[in-house]
């Protein structure tokens, strides 16, 4: 345990262990006979007590004790006899205490003690004294701290007094993880209740930062205080749930083409190869997961659109009610006039008590976005998909876009700011000053010692500073710390190779944030497809290839992307892409995708037409830890959509490749590349052709018409 090497048992120890095991088996056999026959005599209770005192982790025996208590309460001599009832419960408390002396980290024993006290017939006065003994033996025992919170709630002990107790325990031992955790629980409750002496929050947090800093600077190698510092930082940055971006962005003017062609419209709002479509996706992206986005918590104002008839769905990639991104569709009527019809759309999120964040906090600010959608006159022409040419992802297929054009197109992306109305704007000055102060202190610490967790904390502080500056709605390009953060993660990868992959993931997220949040850097990754005549690909392509990315992030700033190149990276999952509802063409070739289930987010992309997943590792791993993220014939979880009766293919074909079936059955791909994967053979290709009736190109070859 905790890195201590095991010692081989001696002969004497092996013999003693064998004797003990024999006795336990005998006790267990007797106990099970009593349990199955529902015998609750004194002899039976003694057997169960001996068994639990020898093995406190025997959950069945604890459950038996509960049944015995209920049985003995119903006996005539115990009926309405407080003394008899108390005697029965006191015996249970005595048994628990003996079991905890054997193993004071026994889940079953602590839960049983809670159950006894919850009956309301036992005194709680002795409990804190007992806890004192256990916490003296192991001050970090989280079972005891959990039970302490339970007891203090029963005794109505004020949180302020308990906070003083955690201060004493921390001062005794800075390495008390459980005391730091209990401190965060107590402070959260005091701040939420606006307790006397704990408002304003700024003063409380200033003192807490100083308190934890004293611990960290005394012993920088102990990690317990660093975790508390991370909690403080999280509370400093996440002050309110914000609407951080949307599609369409606030203030933009869109044209919705009826023939599904793109031309030079790089902000085509919805990609569809169906003719006469007049559907626009509306996406809202929040700073953290929220729930209860519906017509009663927000309003959409637009001619010919009824707000309360819109259906909102979460884009979490799971059947959950909570998500950062939410989607609905605006359907515009056909226009037969000769001129464009312009619709003004306004989306308002009032200061609603109905929208909750993932932490249970009401969304606090009011905001709105407004944009214009132009609808062209109705035409009967349609695109002939059968004659389309395939898309090529080679370097020769792309060229640099005109800088002036790109700047005008991307300008709106950097105007996706929340617009607040009828409210006092939140002042972030204390938060920014506090983070600045912490940055100065930890730079001072790192100047005197090479501390890996200090470097990690400094990286997080610098990222927090960037986030807070973005909240102020002012230009913060000159104070961005991305370059320094990337250098810190580079240092950490060398200092702490055991956690290399974690640092690499964090590095990738910062790198993407640096690219996407800076217009000049983003311009370098935007290209133009050389063949604008193809109606299924937008001229405007974002190329994030050859960056050694292991993760993708900053999705809130990529809602506008329609063509994305992620090739030649180290990506193992496409998690996050589900929010890119405009995406029509995706190149994820030459990555580390190890199964079809890694493509799960793509199931939510109605617009996806071109997909390249060639030269990955699909089928190369006998064990894939991600394989059960989507439903299967063997997975009967609630919400699963596996319906064999809907499949027209032979059952054997489906069950052999149920992952491919689940991912591709609802897609409308026209072009797909899977070659270069271990799973790629004639059998899977035939299955894909059956699954995708719209498919025209598979692995570069034209699909024969059926």
N, C-alpha and C positions, 0 to 999 in steps of 0.2 A: 504494500500500500504506500502511495506517495513516493515512489521511487526506491523504496527499500528492497534490496534483493532477498529472495526467499532462500531459506536454508533447508538442506535435505534433512528430513526427520531421522532421529536416531532409532535404533532397534527398540529401545524402551518406549520411545514416543509412539512408534507404530503399534506396539502391543497395547499401550494404554488407549490409543485411538480405536483399535479394534474392539476392546472391551466396552468402551463408551458407546460405539455404534451398535453393539449387540444389545445393550441395555435400552438404548433409544428405540430400536426396532421392537423390543418386547413391550415397552410403554406405548408405542404407537399402535401396535396390534390391539392392546387392551382398549386404548382410547377409541379407536375406530369402531369396535364392537359396541361400546357405550353410545357413541354418536349415532350410529346407524339405527340402533334400537331406541333412541330418544330416552336414554336412562340418565337421570340427573341426581342420583343419590350422592351422599357424602363420599363414598368410595370412588365413584366416577369422577367427581370434582377433584379429588385428591390426585387421581391419575393424570387428569388434564393439567393440573397445577405443576406436577413434577415434570411433565413433558415440556411445558412452556418455560419453566425455570431452567431447563437444560437446553432448550432450543426456542428462544423467543421469536424466531422468524416463522413459526408454524402457524400460518394464518387461519387454517381450518380450526385449530384449537381455540383461537381467540373468538372466532365466530360461534363455536360451541359454547364458550363461556357466556356470550350474550344471550343465547337461547336458554341457557340454564338460569340466568338472572330473571328473564321474563317468566320462565316456568315457576321458579320459587316465589316470585311476587304473587302469583295467582293461587298459591296454596292458602288454605283457610287461616293458618296461624299468622300469615303475613298480610292478610287483607286489612287495609287501612291501619296497619300497625307501623308507625313511623320508625320505631326503634328496630323492628325486624328488617325493614327495608334498608335502613342505614347500615345495619350489621352486614347485610348481603353485599352492599356496595363497598363498604370498608374492606371486606375480604378481597374484592376485586382490585382495590387500590393497593393493598398489601402485595398481591400477586404481581401486579405491574411493577411495583418498586423492586421486588426481587428479580424479576426478569430484566429490568433495566440495569441492575447491578451486574448482570451477566453480559448484557450488550446494550449500552445506553444509546445506541444508534438504531434500535429496532423500530421500524415503521409500525409494525403491528402493535407493539406495546404502547407507544405514544398515542396511536389512534384509539386504542381501547381505553386509555386513561381519559382522553377527551370525551369518549362516549359515556363513561361513568359520571364525569362531572356535569355533562349536559343534562343528566336526569334531574339535577337540582336538589338532591338530597344530601350532598356532601359539602363539607366546609372547604372553602378555597384558601383559608389562612395558612395551611401547611404547605401549599403548593409552591409558593415563592421560596420558602426555606429549602424544599427539596430541589428546586431548580438551582438554587445557589450552590448546593453540593455538586450537582452534575456539571454546572458551568465552571466550577472551580477545578474539576477534573479535566474538563475540555471546554475552554472558553469559546471555541469556535463551533461547537456542536449545533448545527442549524436546526436539528430536531427540538432541542431545548429552547432555542430562540423562537421557533414557531409556536411551541407550546406556551411560552411566556406571553406572546401576543394574545393567545387564546385566553389565558388566565387573567391578564390585565383588562381585557374586554369584559369578562365576567365580573371582575371586582370594580369596574368603572375607574380604574387608575388613570389619571390624566396623561395625555400624550407628552405634555411638557415634562412631567416627572420622569417618564420613561426615557425621554431624550437625554435628560441629565444622567441617567443610568448608562446609556450607550457612551456618553462622553467619558465617564469613569472607566468603563471597560476598554475603550480605545486608548486612553492615556496609560492604562496598565500594560496594554500590548497593542502596538500599532498594526500588528498582523492579524487582527481579529476580523476576518471577512464578514462574519455574521453580524457583528456589531455595526460595521459600516452599512451593511444592507438594511438592518433594522432602522438605522438612522435615516436612510432615504425613505423608507416606508412611513415613518413617523412625520418627517418634514413634509412629505407630499400631502398627508392628511391635514396637518396644521395649516399649510398654505391654502389648501382647497377650502377649509372651513373659515379662513380669515381670522384665525385665533388671535387673541390679544397678545401683542408683542411680536407677532410674526407677519406684520404688514408695515411698510411696503416690503414686497418680496426682495427688492434690490438690496436692502440693508441685510436681510437674512443671508442671502447668497454671498454677499461680500465677506461676511464673517465666516461662512462655511469654506469659501475658497482659501482664506487665511488659515483656518483650522487644518484642512487637509494638506495644505502646503507645508505646514510645520512638520507633519508626519512624513511627507514624501522627502523633504530635504534632510530629515534626520536619518532615514533609511531608504534611499532610492531603489534598492534592489527588492524591497518587499512590494508585492503587487496589489495588496488589498486596498490601499489608499488610492492607487491609480484607478481602480475600478470606480471608486466613489467620485473621483475627479471627473471621470468620463460621464457619470450620471449628472453631475453638476453642469457640465458643458452642454449636455443634451437639453437640460432644462433651460439653459441660457439662450439656446438657439431656437428651439421649438416653442415659440411663445403663443402662436395661434395657427389655426389651420387655414391655409391660403389657397386661393385659386391661382396657380402659378402659370398655367398656359392653357391654350384652347386651340381647337381647329373648328372653324376658321379663326384666325387671330383677330384681335380687336382692331377695328378701323380699316380692314382690308376690303377691296372690291373684287368680287369673283365673277367669272363668266362660266356658266354651266353648259358645256357643248352638248348638243343633242346627238351628234353622230359619233361620240366617243373618241374623236380624234384630238390630238394635242396641239398640233401646230407649234406656235411659239408661246403658248400659254403655259408657263412653267409653274403656275399655281393652280392648275386644273384641280378643282376641289374633289372630284370623285372619278375613279378610273373604272370604266365598265365597257365591255365589248358588246353590250346589248344596245340596240338602237332605241331611240326615243326615251332614254332614261332621264328622269328629272329628280333624282334622289341625291341628297347631300348629307354626308355623315357629320354630326355635330359631336365633338369630343371635348370634355372638360377634364383637366388634369390638376389634381390637388397636391399640396406639399406632403400629405400623408394619407393613408387609407381612410376613407369616409364611407358611411352608409346612409341609406334612406334618401338617395337622390331620386326625386320623383316630381310629379306635377304640383304637389302640395308644398314642396320646399323650394322650387324655383319656377320661374315663369318665362316662356318663350313668346315674344310678341312678333307676329308677322301676319301679313294679309293672307287669308285662305288657309292658315294653319291654326288648329285648335290646340292650345298648350296642354290642356288636361287629357288629350287623346294620345300624346306622345308616350312611347314606352322606353324607359331608360334601362340599360343593362350595364352591369359592371364588366370591366375588361381586366379582371384579375387572372384570367386563364383557368379559373376554378369556379365551381358552382358555389360561390360565396356571396354574401350580401355586402361585403366590405371591399373597396378597391380604391386605388389612387385615380384611375381613369374610368370615366363613365361615357357611354355612347347612346345616342339616339339618332333617328333619321328624319330629315325634313323632306317631305314630298311636295313638290311644286306642280301646279296644274299645267296642262299643255296650253301654249299660246299660239293662236293662229294668225295673229297680226303680223305685219311686215317688219315691225321694229322690235328691238329688244324690250323685254319687260323687266324692270328692276324691282326687287323686293328688299325692303329694309327689315333686317332681323335684329332683335335685341333680346339678350338672355340676361335675366336679372336673378341674382341670388341675394335675397334679403337676409337681414340678421335673423336667421331662422334657428329656433331651438330644436328643429327636427333633424338637422344634419349633424351626425356625431362623427368624431374622429375615431381612429383605431384605439386611442387611449381613453375613450369615453367622454371626451370634452366636446361641448357644443362648438360648432363653428361660429366664430365671433364677429367676422367682418361682413359688411355688405359690399357687393361688387356687381359689375355688369360688363358684358362685352357687346359690341354692336358691329355689324358688317353689312355689306350689300351684295346681293346675288342677282346677276343678270341672266335672264332666260331668253335664248334666241327663239325665233319663230319655229313652228313645227315643220319638219321635213320628213318625207317618207323614205328617203334613201337610207340604206343600211350598209354596214361593213361586211364584206365577204371574207369570213375568217379562213376559208379553205385555201385562199391564195396568198396568205401572209407568208413572209419570209421569216426565218428564225433569227433570234437575237444572238449576237456574238459578244463575248465578254473580253476579248483580247485587247491589248493596249492600243492596237491600230483602230479599234472601233470607237475610241473616245478622243476628244480633243478639248483644249481649254476653251471655256466660254468667254465671251467678251466681258472684260472687267466691269465696264459701265453698266451692262445689262445685269450682271450678277449683283452688283451693289444695289441697284434699284429693286431687284427681286428680293434680296435678303434683308432689306431695310425693315420690312414688316416683322421679320422674325425677332428682331431686337426691340420691338415695340410691344411684345407680348407681356404687358405688365398688368397687374390687377388695377382696376379703376374703382376707387372707393367713393361712396356717396353717402351723404347724411351721417357722417360719423367723424370722430376725432381720430386722426391718423396716429398710429402707434409710434412712439418715440423709441428708437433703438439705440440712442446715444449711450445709455448706461451699459447695454449689452456689448456694444462695440468697444467701449473703454475697458470693460472688464476683460474681454478676450485679449485686447491689446496688452493689458497689464500682465495677464497670464503668459502671453507669448514672450514678453521681456524677461519674466522670471525663469522660464524654462530654457530660454537661450542662455541665460546666465548659468543655469545648472549644467547645461551641455558644454559650456566653455571650460568647466572644471573637471568633467568626467564624461566618458563615452558610455552613456546609458541608453540601451536599446529601447526600453519602454518610455524613456524621456523623449527620444526621437519620434516614436510613434505618437505620443501625446502632442508634441509640437506640430506634427503633420496634421493631426486632427484639429488643433487650435487654428492653424492657418486656413484650413478648409472652412472652419466655422466662421472665421473672419470674412472670407469670400461670400459665404451664404448671407451673413448679416448685411454686408454692403449691398448685395443684390436686393435685399428687402427694402432698402431706402429709396429705390427707384431712381437712383442717380448713377451717373457713369462711374464705374470703378475699375476701368481697365488699367489705370496706373497703379492701383494698389493690389492687383491680383498676385497671389502667391503660388500659382501653379508650378512654376519652374523650381522653386525651393522645395515644394512638397514632393515633386518627382525625384529630386535629388535625395531627400530623406528616405524615400522608399527604396531607392537604389542602394543606399548605405545599409538599410535594414536587411535587404536580401543577402548582402555579404556577411553582415554581423550575425544573422540568425537564420542559417540555411534550413533549419528544421521547419520553419514557417514560411518558406520561400513562396509557396503558391498563394498564401493569404496576401503577402505583400505585393505579389505580382498582380493579383486581382484588384487590390486597392490602387496600385499604380495605373492600371488600365482605366479605371473609372475616372481618375484625376486627369489622365491624358485626354480622354474623350471630352471631359468637361472643359479642359483648356482649349481644345480645337473648336468645339461647338459654341462656346460662349464668346469667342473672339471672332469678329467678322472677317478680319484679315486672314486668320488661319483657316477659317472655314472655306473661304474662297479658293484656297489651294486644293481643296478636296472636292470641289464641284466641277463636273465635266459635262460636256455635250456629246450626245450620241451622234455619230456621223451620218446616220441614215434617218432623217426626220420623217421619211415617208411612211415608216411603219406605224400604224395606228395603235399598237399595243405597248409602245414604250415612249415615255416622256423624254424630251430632249435633255431634261435636267436630271443629272445623276449625281448622287453623293457616293464618293469612293473612299471607303475606310479600309482598304486592302493593304496588306504588307505592313501592318503596325504591331504584329505579335500580340494582338489582343486575346486575352483569355476570357474576358467578360465584356458585355456591352451595357452601356448605361446612358444617362442624360436623355432618357426617352422623352421627357417632357418638352425638349427642344427639337425633337425630330418628328413631330406629328405631321409635318408637311411633306415628308420624304415619300416619293413614289417609286424611285429606282435606287436600289442600294447594293453596293458591292462590298462584301465582307470577306472576300477571298484571301487565301494565304495568311491566315491568322491561327490562333490556338484555341478557338471557341469550341466549347463542349456542349453548350445549350443555347437555344435561341430565346430564352426567357426574357421578356420585356418587349419583344417585337409585336405582341398582340395589340399594343396601343397604336401601332402605325397602320391605321385603317385605310390609308391611301395607297399603301404599298402594292405595286403591281408586278414588279420585277425584283427578284432577290438572287444574288450570287453568294452562296455560302460554301463554295468549293474549297478544297485543300484546307480543311480545318480538322477538328478533333471530335466531331459529332460521332457518337458511338452507337446510336440506335435511332430508329424512327421516332421513338418517344421523345427524343430531344427536339423534335419538330412540333411538339404539342401546341405552342402558341400560334402556329400558322393556321390552325383550324378556325380561328376567329377572323381571319383576313378574307373577306368576301371578294376583294379586288385582285387578289394574287393570281397572275396569269403565267408568269415565267419563274421557274425555280431551278437553280443549279446547286445540287448537293453532292456533286461528284468528288471523288478522291477524299473521302472522309474515312471513318473507321466503323461504319455501320455494318454490323454482323461480325466484326472481328473479335468481339469480346464475349466469352461464354457467360460471364456474369455481368449484368448491367444494373447498377444500383438505381437507375432512373426508370427502369422498364415498367414499373407499376404506377407511374404518374398518370397514365391514361387507362381507361377501362379495358377489360379483356374478358374472355369467356370464363376465366377463373376468378374474376374480381367482381363481386356483387355489391360493391359499395353503393350507397344511396346516391342517386344522380347519374349513375353510369348510363351510357347511351348505347350499349351493345345490344342490338336487336337482330338476332339471326333470322327472324321471320321476314325482315325487310331485305335481306341479302338475296339476290338472285343467283349468286355464284355457288358452286358446290361447297359444302361445309368443309371438306378437307382442304380446299384451297385457302379458305378464310382462316381456319385455325392454324395453318402452317405459318401464316404471315398476318396474324391479327393486328400487330402494331401498324403495319402499312395500311391495312384496311381501315382502322380507326382514324388514322391521320388523313388519308387521302380521299375517303369516300364522299366528303362534303366539299372538296375543292373543285374549282373549275379551271384547272391548269390547261394551257395550250402548249407550253414547252416545258419539258422536264429532263434533267440530266442526273443520273444516278450511277454512271459507270465509275469504276475505280474504287468501289466499296466491296467488301468481302461478300455482302449479300447479293450483289448484282449478278444475276444469271438470267437465263431465258425464262425460268419459271416466274420470277418476281416481275420481269418485264411484261409478261403476258397478263399477270394479275393487275398491274398498273394500267395497262391499256383498257382492261375491262372496267376498272374502277373509275377511269377518267375518260368518259365518252367525248369530251371536248378536246382531248389531247391531239395535237397535230405533229409534234416533234418529240421524239424520245431518244436521248443520247445522240443527238445530232442527226438522226435518221428520221425521214418522214414516215409517219404512221399510216399504214394502209387503211383506206376507207372501208368500213364494214358494209 
